């Protein structure tokens, strides 16, 4: 009787045998010919666990998952990060309203991409595709939000400087006029 343990990863399967079946007693590496796609990999894992795709749904996300996405967006928008270093961070209240808007819009785009009202997808593969649309839309909308906020801040900062430049040029003009009249 041989003991067999299997550690799976997308690229490699390691099979260990007892000394009865494997002379050297060392693990034997066996390479898979082609790595499985994430959807195929998830489907095969669910099948191994005897979970049917009808009892497990990728899309639509639960309300709890959507709230977790919003909370993560708030954290990203309001705390120091690579994004905030480049575009500035938001106050928590502003980040909260922005995050809720981003998530809601991304959800609606994902629902529209499948053409139904967000009901459970018919297959895991389809659910993964919709979830990818949702994720990409969140990233896109978050970047748009921070860029437009940074642009608005830059415009607000530039306006007083241009006003000062106008006043300074008027002062120079009037002093030139005064000197030329004397």
C-alpha positions, 0 to 999 in steps of 0.5 A: 500500500503506497502513501500518495500526497499531491501538492498542486500548482498551475505549473508543477505537480509533486508526487511523493511515494513511499519506499515501496513504490519509489526506490530512492524515496525522493519526491519525483517532479512531473511537469504539466504539459500546459498550465490551466487557465484560472477558470479551468483551474477553478472549475477543476478544483470545484469538481474535486471538492464536489461543488457544482457550479450551480451551488457556487457563483462568482457573479454577482458578488454578495453585498458583503463583498461589495462593501469590502470593495468600497472599504478597500477603495476608501482606504486606497483613496484616503491613505498614503500610497503610490497613487496619493503621492502622485495625485494627492489623497482625499479626506475620508468623507470624500473618499467614502462618497467617491468609493461608493460611486465608483463601485456602483458605476463599475457594478452597473457596467459589469451588469450591462456587459452581460445584458441581464439584471445581474443574476447569477451567471450560467457558468463559472467561466462567464462569472470570471469574465464579468468579474474581470470587467467589474475589476477593470472598471473599478481601476479605471474609474478610481484613476479617473477620479484621482486624476480629475481631482488632481486636475481641479486642485491644480486649476485652483492653485493656478488661478490665484497665480495667474491673477497675481501675474495679471495684477503684476503686469498691470503694475508694470504697465502703469509704472511704465506709463507713468515713467513715459509721461514724465 
